[in-house]
């Protein structure tokens, strides 16, 4: 190991400790703490390893500020001028903590170097905001969760490819995100929100993946939400994958969608007694896979499939996600036995691929 050049040794460490994936879970996942522990273990091996770890900026460019980690300055210093991956959670109490404010502002000052950005919080009428004051010029992935009641959310990120919105809707249709490929957002609930979605789709010609995430407020039908006032067709010229969370507003959504490149339709948490509309071949001619994901109650999926003709699924593969508990060998319970009976029904009536989910 002593013969390995420092640059190659640093590259090996970077492979062993890749950048943690983006997520909004600050309560059970602590990637910064674990990352620091792992780095310190490497540093304890020898003086040479310590020097290599400390002087490899890519190992220190994951920056977090939250209730569990409030000291980003050492990481910023060691990251040098490398692109950063920033994760911020700011509670109401944190917003009255002057030390916390200084740490956040120190990280904000590096916004032009952020490659990925995750933020979770509810901005009150004070210093905190979901987006930093300066543009995110090289940011490729942004996750926003919360609200900002005092200022517009103008997201300036010209290289953005992935956007996740939770309880907020930044103004990317004004600032433009021409390279956006993956977008997770709420199902629009008003005429204005549908108009925003249509503008963004028009301005993002590379949009390949769209996910309508769950919202407790999206209980309107499409007619009540105002969609039918704007258009009879929602055109997605580049869309390859569409994920829809089951609720009243999405049961008839596929009847409005024209997506000539759509290949995968994922129906999340299907529970509704209302039959889901299957896309017509003329509007989605490339559709070849429908996946039911997050289904703790397979009975709803079973009832849905029993009502449609097998001919309507010609050329379309069915996938059903299930959880590890139901796959445990030797498990004997009413729930497990019921699952096995339902699984036999699916396998005897439709060619189903079963996908184990976390």
N, C-alpha and C positions, 0 to 999 in steps of 0.2 A: 504493500500500500504506500510505502514511503517513496516509491519510484514514480507514482502517478503524479503528473503535473497538477498544480493547484487549480488551474482552470477546469481540467477534466474532473477532478475530485468535486469541485463546486457544482459542475453539471450533474454529476451523479446524485448529489444531495438534493438538487432541484427536482430531479425525477422522483426521488424517494418521498419528497414533501411537495407535491403539486399544490397549486392554488385551490383552496376549498371551493366547491361549487356554490353558486348563489342560492340562498334560501332566506326566508323571513323568520325562521324559528330561532329566536334569541333566548328562549326559555329552557330548552333541552339540549341545544347544540352549542358548544363553545369551541369553535375551531381555533381561535386565537390562543386560548389557554393550552390546548393540546399541542398546537404548533410550537409554542414557546418551550413546553416540556420536551418535545422531540428534539428541538434545536439544542437545548441545553444538554441533553444526553449525548448528542454528537460532539459537542464542545468538550465534554469531560473525557473523551477517549484519549486525547493527547494535545499537546500545545499546538502542533501543526494543524490538527483537525479544528481546533478552536479558531486559529487564525483564518483558515479557509472559510469556515462558517460565517464568522464576523464580517469577512470581506467579500461575501457573495451577496450582492444587493437583491437578487431575485428571491432570496430566502426571507427577506424582511419587508417585502412590499405589500403584505396583507395587513391592512390598517383597520382596526376596530375601535369604536368608542361606544360603550354601553354600560349598563349597570355592573356587568361582570369584568369590564376592562376599560379603564379610564386613563391609560398612559400611552398615547400613541407616539410621543416625540422620539423615543429611542428607536422605534421601528422606522419612523420617517428619516431619521439621521442615517441609519444604516442602509436604507433603501436607495440612498443617493438620488440620482436623477432618473431612476427606472420608472416605468409605468406602474401605477398603484391600483390595488383592489381595495375599495373602501366600503366599510360596513358601519352604519350609525343607527343606534336606537336612542331616542330621546324621550323620556317620560315627562309628565307635567312637573314633577319635582326637580328633574334635571334642568328644566328651563329656568329655575330660580337659583341654580348653583353657578356662581360666577367662575369657579375653576373649570367646571364642565364646559361652560361657554368658551373659555379661552382655548381649551383643547379642541373643540369643534372648529373654532375659527382658524386654528393653526392647520387643521386638515383641509378646511375650505380653501386655504391659500394655495393648495397644490392641485386644485380642481382640473387644471389643464393637463395633468398627468394621469387622471383616473381612467383606467381601462374598464373596470366594472364598478358599479355603485349600487349599494343597497341602503335604503333608509326606511325607518319605521318610527312614526311619531305623529302627534297631533299638534300642529303649530298654532299657538295662541297669539295674542296681540303683543308679541315681544320680539326678541332677537332671532329666535329659531325659525327655520324654514326647511321645507322638504328638499329644495334644490339650492345649491350654493349660489352666491352672487355671480360667479364667473361661468362662462360656457364650459361644457364638457367636450372639449375639442376632439379627443381620441376615444371617448367612451363607446364601447361596443355593446354593453349589456347594462340595463338600468332597471332596478326593482324599486317601486315606490308604494309604500303602504301608509295610509293616514290621510289627513286633510290639512289644508293651509287656508284658514278663513280670512286672512288679511291681505293676500296678494295673489296675482295670477301665477299659475304654474307654467312658465314659459321654458320648455326644455330645449336648450340649444345643444344638440349632440349630432352633428352632421354625419358621423360614422356609425350611428346607432344601428344595430342589427337585431337586438332583442329587447323588448319592453314588457314589463309586468306592472299592471296597475291594480291597486287594491284600495277602493274607497276614494280614489282621486283620478282625475283625467287631465294630464298635462297637455299643453297646447302645442303638440307636435305638428298639427295640421297648419299652424301658422309659421313655426320655425323650420319645418321640413325635416324629414328623416328618409331620404331617398333610398337608403340601403336596408331599411327595416325588413326583416325576414320572418320574425316570430313575435307575435303580439298576444298577450293575455289581458283580458279586460272584462268588465261586467257586460251582461246583455243590456243594450240600451233600453231605457225606461221612459223616454220622452222623445218628442219630435226633434228637439235640439240634439240629443245624444245620437239619434239615428243619423241626423245630418252630419255630425262629426265623424261617425264611423264611415260613412260613404265618402267624405272628403279625404280621409286618411287612406282608404283603399285606393282612391284615384291617384294620390300623390306618392304611394309606395308601390311601385310596379314590381318589386321583388318579394312582396309579402307571400310567403309560402305556408305559414302556420298561423292559425287563429284559434284562440281558446277563449270561450265564454265561461268565466269562472263563476262560482256560486255567489249569490247575493240574496240576503233575506228580504230585500225590497222588490226584487223582480218577480212579482206575483201577478203581473198584468198579462192579458193576452196581447198578441201582436197588434190587434186593432186598438186596444186601449192604450198601448204605448205610443201610438202615433205612426207606426211604420206604414200602414196602408194609406195614410195621407200623403206620404212622400213618393212612394214607388210601389210597383207591383213585382219588381225584380231586384234582388241584391246581387250585383255582379262582382265576382272575385276572379279576375282573369288569370292570376298566377297561383291561386291557392291549391296546395297539395294535401294539406292535413287540416281538418276541422274538428275541434273538440267542443261539445255542447253539454252543459250541465242540465240535468233534467229539472224542469219546472214548467209552470203553466205557459210562460212566454215562449218556450222553445219547442213545444209539442208539434206545432205546425210550421216551424221555421224553414225546414228543408224545402217546403213547397215554394218558397220565395227565392231560393238560392240558385244562381247560375254559376257553376264553377267547372269549366271544361277540363281543368287539369287535376281536379280533386281525386285523390286515390284512397285516402283513409278518413273515415268518419268515426270518431270516438264519442260514445254516449256515456257521460259520467253520472254515476249515482242514479241510475234509472229506477224510479219508484212509481211513476205516475200511472193511474188507471186509464188515462187518456192515451190512445194508441199514438205512437210516434210515426211521423210521416217519413217514408223511405224516398230518397231522391229518385226522380224520374231519369231514366237513362239518357234522355235528350238533354237534360240540364247538367248532368254529371257523368259523361260517357266513360270516364276512366276509373270510376269508383270500383275498387276491387277488394276492399276490406272494411267491415264494420266491427268495431270493438266495443263491448260493454265493459266499462271499468268501474271499480269501486263499488261493486254490487254486493252489499251484505244481504239483500233480500232477492234471491234469484227468482222468486215466484213472479215478480212483476215482469222480468225479462221473459219468463216462460209463457205468461199470458199474452204478452205482446207478440211473440213469435208464433203462437198458436193461432193468431187471428189473421196472419198474412199468408199469402200463397208462396210456395217455394219457388214458383216461376219468377216472382219479383226479386228474388235474390240470386238469379242465375249469374254465374261468373263472379259472385261476391263471397269472399271468405268471411266466416264468423269467428270472432274471438271473444272469450268471456274471461274476465279477470276474477281471481278468487284469492283468498287469504291463507297464509301458512297454517293457521289453526285447523283449517279444514283438510289440510294435506298431511297432518301428523299421523304417522302409522300407529295403529292400535287404539286410536281415539274412538271411544264408544259413548255417544251421547245422543239425545234426540235430535239436536241440531246437526251433528255429523251424519247421522243416518238419513235425515231429511235431505241433506245436501247430496248424498250418494244417490238417492232416488231421483232427485231432480237432474243430476248429472246423467243418469241412465236415459232419462227422457230426451235430453238434448242430444246425446250421442246417437240415439235411435231415430231421431227425426231430422236433425240437421248435422252436417259435418262441422263440428266445432273444435277449435283449437283452444285449450285451456291454458291461461297465462297466470303464473304465480305472481302476485303483487305483494309489495311490502306492507 
